[in-house]
Amino acid sequence: MERTYFMQPYEKFKKHGPQSLSDAELLAVIIRTGTKDFNSVAVGEAILKLFPGLGLTGLFHMTIGELLKIPGIGEVKAIKMKCIAELALRISQTEAQKKLKFSEPSTVAGYYMESMRHLDQERVILLMLDSKLRLIREEILSIGTVSESMLSPREVFLRALREEAVSILLLHNHPSGDPSPSRQDIEITRRIQQLGLLLNIPLTDHIIIGDKCYRSMKETGIL
């Protein structure tokens, strides 16, 4: 009986291609089997309901423990779901990397968008660049609210000096999805900008990642 339910999205795929499948049907093809009372499509629908409104991007937020609570999902299938999310992220980053230019905020935001817009906490990343605006190294500076206590200008430039960076670029995400800079974001950015001018390691930009959108403090005239 279970095979009948599974073959529906499988045969649909063969006849019309993957674009014809719903999100639940795509998951069903990968899940393959459900339970006696819960077919593979129903399992896929249950996965999507864990984070309503997010669709397949909800996989980024689901924990293994949450997936294991769904009938028909064991440890192997739960791990598969998380691997699918990671594959999607890496594919997106690989495509974005082809366009990545650290002098163009839109390409930087595009590259980091998929990995940062799904985070539940703010994360600040320091990008250290050479004289040709090529990446020397990236480091996570803090996880949590952007403030001077969490993001120390001194720590920023200690790391930049250690890597012999010629310039730096900051990124952080807003879990709310709204990339508009807060007063605190602007204040700490300007402090880092001022110190960078003194040390001759300029801050080229501070980009805030939202949900499929971004704000560049360079483009908006804050820097």
URURBEL-V712748 format. One record per residue. RES is the residue in one small letter. PSI is psi in degrees with one decimal (NA if undefined). BURIAL is + if it has 24 or more other C-alpha atoms within 12 Angstrom, else -. D_LAST is the distance of its C-alpha to the last C-alpha in whole Angstrom. Layout:
# URURBEL-V712748
<<RES;PSI;BURIAL;D_LAST> <RES;PSI;BURIAL;D_LAST>>
This chain:
# URURBEL-V712748
<<m;-42.2;-;63> <e;-36.4;-;60> <r;-35.7;-;60> <t;-44.6;-;60> <y;-41.0;+;57> <f;-39.3;+;55> <m;-20.5;+;57> <q;-56.6;+;55> <p;-31.0;+;52> <y;-48.3;+;53> <e;-35.6;-;55> <k;-40.7;-;53> <f;-47.5;-;50> <k;-33.9;-;53> <k;-41.0;-;54> <h;-7.2;-;51> <g;165.4;-;48> <p;-27.1;-;45> <q;-17.8;-;43> <s;-11.7;-;46> <l;142.7;-;46> <s;169.8;-;44> <d;-42.4;+;42> <a;-37.3;+;45> <e;-37.4;+;47> <l;-44.3;+;45> <l;-36.9;+;45> <a;-38.0;+;49> <v;-38.3;+;49> <i;-39.6;+;47> <i;-39.8;+;49> <r;-53.5;+;52> <t;152.6;+;54> <g;-128.4;+;54> <t;-178.6;-;57> <k;-39.9;-;60> <d;5.3;-;59> <f;91.9;+;55> <n;174.2;+;55> <s;-34.7;+;52> <v;-40.7;+;50> <a;-35.9;+;51> <v;-43.5;+;49> <g;-41.9;+;46> <e;-37.6;+;46> <a;-37.4;+;46> <i;-45.2;+;43> <l;-28.2;+;41> <k;-11.9;-;42> <l;-37.5;+;41> <f;80.7;-;37> <p;139.9;-;38> <g;-14.1;-;36> <l;-14.5;-;34> <g;-143.0;+;36> <l;-21.4;+;36> <t;-15.7;+;33> <g;-21.8;+;35> <l;-28.1;+;36> <f;-29.1;+;33> <h;-17.8;+;33> <m;139.1;+;37> <t;162.0;-;39> <i;-41.3;-;42> <g;-41.3;-;44> <e;-40.2;+;43> <l;-36.3;+;44> <l;-18.3;+;47> <k;-10.7;-;48> <i;127.9;+;48> <p;132.1;+;52> <g;-5.0;+;52> <i;114.6;+;49> <g;-173.1;-;50> <e;-41.7;-;48> <v;-45.9;-;48> <k;-36.5;+;47> <a;-43.1;+;44> <i;-39.2;-;43> <k;-43.1;-;44> <m;-43.4;+;41> <k;-33.4;+;39> <c;-35.2;-;39> <i;-44.1;+;39> <a;-42.3;+;35> <e;-39.0;-;34> <l;-44.0;-;36> <a;-41.4;-;34> <l;-46.3;+;30> <r;-35.8;-;31> <i;-45.4;-;32> <s;-42.8;-;29> <q;-36.5;+;27> <t;-41.5;-;29> <e;-42.1;-;29> <a;-31.0;-;25> <q;-30.3;-;25> <k;-27.7;-;27> <k;-1.5;-;24> <l;120.8;-;21> <k;121.2;-;19> <f;-7.8;+;16> <s;-8.9;+;14> <e;105.3;-;14> <p;-35.8;+;13> <s;-36.5;+;16> <t;-33.9;-;18> <v;-46.3;+;17> <a;-40.9;+;17> <g;-37.4;+;20> <y;-42.2;+;21> <y;-8.0;+;21> <m;-53.4;+;21> <e;-37.5;+;25> <s;-27.1;+;25> <m;-27.4;+;22> <r;-13.5;+;23> <h;-3.4;+;27> <l;143.5;+;26> <d;-14.2;-;27> <q;154.5;-;25> <e;138.8;+;21> <r;129.4;+;21> <v;127.8;+;18> <i;132.9;+;18> <l;124.5;+;16> <l;123.0;+;17> <m;126.5;+;18> <l;154.5;+;18> <d;-170.9;+;20> <s;-19.1;-;20> <k;18.6;-;20> <l;38.2;+;18> <r;147.5;-;20> <l;125.5;+;21> <i;-47.2;+;22> <r;149.4;+;22> <e;144.5;-;21> <e;142.6;+;22> <i;122.1;+;22> <l;-38.2;+;20> <s;157.6;+;22> <i;117.7;+;23> <g;-165.1;-;23> <t;139.4;-;21> <v;114.4;+;17> <s;169.6;+;18> <e;-29.3;-;18> <s;-31.2;-;22> <m;-31.0;-;21> <l;93.6;+;18> <s;124.1;-;18> <p;-36.5;+;16> <r;-44.5;-;19> <e;-37.3;-;20> <v;-48.5;+;17> <f;-22.0;+;18> <l;-41.6;-;21> <r;-40.5;+;21> <a;-40.9;+;19> <l;-39.3;+;21> <r;-37.0;-;24> <e;1.4;-;23> <e;41.7;-;23> <a;144.0;+;19> <v;-30.1;+;17> <s;167.1;+;14> <i;160.4;+;13> <l;136.1;+;12> <l;144.5;+;12> <l;143.4;+;14> <h;161.2;+;16> <n;155.8;+;18> <h;109.3;+;19> <p;-22.6;+;23> <s;-19.8;-;23> <g;-14.4;+;22> <d;114.9;-;20> <p;5.5;+;16> <s;129.9;+;14> <p;138.5;+;12> <s;169.2;-;14> <r;-40.5;-;14> <q;-40.0;-;14> <d;-45.8;+;12> <i;-42.5;+;9> <e;-48.4;-;11> <i;-33.7;+;12> <t;-42.4;+;8> <r;-32.3;+;7> <r;-42.2;+;11> <i;-39.1;+;11> <q;-46.1;+;8> <q;-43.9;-;10> <l;-36.6;+;13> <g;-37.6;+;12> <l;-38.4;-;12> <l;-36.4;-;15> <l;-1.8;-;17> <n;34.6;-;16> <i;81.7;+;14> <p;145.3;+;11> <l;111.6;+;9> <t;-28.2;+;8> <d;160.4;+;7> <h;112.8;+;8> <i;130.0;+;11> <i;127.6;+;13> <i;127.5;+;17> <g;-154.1;+;19> <d;99.5;+;23> <k;26.4;+;23> <c;168.0;+;19> <y;165.9;+;15> <r;130.1;+;12> <s;123.3;+;9> <m;-22.5;+;6> <k;-47.9;+;5> <e;-31.1;-;8> <t;-0.8;-;8> <g;5.9;-;5> <i;-36.3;+;4> <l;NA;+;0>>
